[in-house]
Amino acid sequence: MEVRTYGQFCPVARASEILAMRWTPIIVRNLVLGAETFSQLQDGAPGIPRTLLSQRLRLLEQHGIVERRSGRRYGLTAAGRELEGVIDALGVWGSRWLELAPEHLDAGVVLWSLCRHVSPDAVPGRRLVIRFDVADDRRHRFWVVLEPPESEVCVKPPGFDEDLVVATTSEWLAKWHMGTVSLGQAMHDGLISVVGPPELVRTFATLGISKFADVAPATSTA
C-alpha cells in the first residue's frame, strides 16, 4: 500500500506519514490495550468502516508495526510495542489540555475502555457481571462481563446473574472512568448510583479506571 509522503528526511515527518493517518492511532491504542481480534479492534473504534480497518491493519503490517498471529489475531511487533509511549504521551497531553465535550461521551466506548483496564486479579471470583443503565444513551442499557482476559461489553442480556447495577449518565460515567470524580463523591452527589453487595461496590470504585486518571488538568495562564 502506498502512502502520501511529506518528502522530508525528518523522522517525525516519516513516522507521521504512517501514524498520523485517521484512525491509525486509535487502532494502535486498541492493540496496546490488549485488543487482538478484528471485532475487538472495531468495538474500540466505533464508526470505522470494516474496509478501512482492514486497510489500516494491512498498512501497519506492511511497515512492521503489526503482525498476524494464530487464530486470526493481531499483535504489535517490537516496533509496535515501542509506540505505547507515544500513545501514552498523546493521552497525557489530551487529558491535561483538552476538555470533554458532548460529542466525546459515548458510553459504549467508555465501558470498552473500562474492560481493557481491568487486570485479572482485580475481579473477585471467576466472573463479575455489571449492568449499566445510562439514561441519556440511545441503547440505554449495557452489561459488562468481566472475565479477564475475555471481558466484554454486551447490549443484550448475557445470560448471567447481575452482581451490580449502576445507573448514571454518559457524562458522569466518562468522568468517573477518567478520574475526574471519585465514585464515592458521585454517589454522594446523586450522579451515580450503584446497587449491590457493599464489598463489590467497594471493588467497583476503582475498577478499570483509566491510566490517565492521575493527570492533572493544566491551569490556563490566559
N, C-alpha and C positions, 0 to 999 in steps of 0.2 A: 504494500500500500504506500502511495506517495503522500507526502505531507508538504504543505507550503512552507517555504524556508524564508527566514529573515535575511539570509545571505551574509551572516556575521559570524566571525570566529568565536565570539564570546560564548563561554559555556552556559551563561544564563539564557542567551538567545537560543542556543541549540537545544537546551533542555525544555525551554518554553514551547518550542515547535511541537513537542510531543505532549507535555504535561499540562499546558495551558489551554488545550482544546476543550470545548464544552463537554461536560460530564466526566472527563477523564479523571480529574482529582477526586470526584465522588466515587468512582469505581475503585480507584486505588485506596481511598479511605475505607470503603466497604471490605476490601481484601485485608487491609490492616486490622480491621475489627473482627476478622475471622470468617467472613462470608466466603464460601467455596463454590457453591453451585450457581448455575446461571440464574435460577429462580431466586436464590438468596441475594445475589447481586442486584437483581431487578427490584426486589422488595425494598432494598435500601436506597433505590433511586427511582421512586415513583414518577412516572411521566416519561421516562426514557423509552423510546421505541425499541422493540426487540432487535430490529435490524441494526439500529445504531449501536446498541450494546454489543452485538456480535462484531461489528466493525471495530469498535474501540478495543475490544479484547484481542482481536487479531493484530491490531496495530501495536498493542503493548507486548504481545508475544513476539512480533517481528523485531522489536527493539530490545528484547531480552529482559523485560520487566516482569512479565507474567509467563507462567508455564502451565501446560495442561498436565493433570495428574490422573491417576486411575479413578474409575468411577465417574467420569465426566466432571471432574472437579478442577478448579483453578487455584493456583497459589502463586505467591510472589517469589521471584528468584532472589539471589543475593543482592542484585542491583535494585530490585523492587523493595526489598526489606529496608534498604537504606533510605527509602522515601518516607518511612514512618516519621522521621524527624522533620521532614518538610511538611507533611500533613499536620503534625502536631503544632508546628510553628504557625501555620495558617489558622489553626483552631484557636491558639492562644491570642493571636492578633485580632481575629474576629470577635472573640469573647471580650477582649479589652476595649475595642474601639467601635464595634457595631452593635446597635440595639436590635432587639427582637421586634419585628413588625408583624401585623396580622397575617400577611401572606406567607410568613415563615411557620405558622402554627398548624402543622399537620400532626394530629395525634398519632396516626399510624406510624409516621417516621420516628416520633419520639419513643414510642413503645418498641419499635425495631431496634433503636439505639440502646434502649434500656436492656433488652435481651442480650445484646452484644457486649455490654459492660458488666454482666453478671458473671462472676467466677464460680466454678463448680462447687467450691467449698462454702459458698455463701448461701446455698439453697439447703434448707433443713429437710432431711429425708430424701426421698428419691425424686419427688416431683412437687412443684408448687404451682397452683393454678390461681390466677388473679383475674377477676372480671373488672373491667374499667367502663364505667358509664360516663361518657363525655358529652355533656349537654349540648354543646354547640357544633358537634361534628355530625355530618350528614349520615354517617354509619352508626352513630350514637353509642354502640356497644362493641367492645373488644374483649377478647380473652388472651391473656399472656400465659403460656405454658412454659414454665422454667424447668428445664430438664437438661442442663448443660452436658455436652456441647450442642445439643439439638433443640435449644429453646426456640419458640416461635410465637408469632402474633396471629391470632385467628379472628375472623369476623363472623364466624358461626360457632355455636357451642361445640367445644372439642370433645365432649362426652365424658369428662372427668368432673368430679365434685369440685366446687369452688372453695378455695381456702380463704380468700379475701375478696371483698367487693369495695372498689374505690370509685367515688363519684366526684367529678370536678369538671373543669372546662379545659379546652386546648391550651389556653394561655397559662393557667397555673400548673398544668401537667408539665409543660415545657420549662417553666421557671423552676419548678421543684427539681426536675431532672438536671437542669443546668446549675443548680446550687444557688439560685437567686433567693430562694426562700426555703427554710427547713420544713420538713413535714409537720413537726410539732407546731410551728408558728402558723402554717397554712391551715391546720386543723383547728387551732385556737381561733383563727380569724374567720372560720367558716368557708374557706376557699377550697378545701379538700376534705372529704370525709372518707374514713377507712373503717370498714366493719369486718371484724374477725377476731380470733384469739389474740389477747394482748401481746403474747410473745411473738406472734407472726407480724403484728403491727410494728413492733419494735424492730424486727428484722427488715421489714419493708422500708423503714425510714431511710436507710442508706443503700438500698438495693439497686444496683445498676445506675448509680449516679454518674454523670458524665465525667470524663477525665479532665475536663476544663472547668469543673465546678469551683476550683480554688483560685481561678484567675480573677483578679480584682478589676472592675471596670476602670478605665482611665478617667482622670479628672480633667475636665476641659479647662484650658487656660485662656479661652477666648473671653 
